[in-house]
């Protein structure tokens, strides 16, 4: 993926693994949460910064809210496409929206939203650093 100073969306493709399925062969509902995290971290990576680098700088993000609306099931070996985008950013939080599609059928499998807050190692809320679009994003979104 190309790097952008302040990307607002990304797409990520992956396959449903056997270990992610329930005994009926369907993708288990709990497995969607790691997919959403993959979308957020890849969107961050598009800025040229990894989450590991953020942690080394003492910048952490914690999930404060997630909602998921399940529409259709996925099965083992289905190829999925995750769309992740920033829908709002303040000086301390980022709201993301997600959609997961079945690549073969183009059906929407689920939609979701999350809110993450920026904190320091002390657990206290802190402003999103400027190098992540802190002031820029809060003014431009």
Buried (B, 14 or more C-beta within 10 A) or exposed (E): EEEEEBBBBBBBEBEBEEEBBEEEEBBBEEBBBEBBBBBBBBBBBBBEBEBEEBEEEEBBBEBEEBEBEBEEBBEBEBEBBBBBBBBBBBBBBBBBBBBBBBEEEEEBBBBBBBBBBBBEEEEEEBBBBEBBBBEBBBEEB
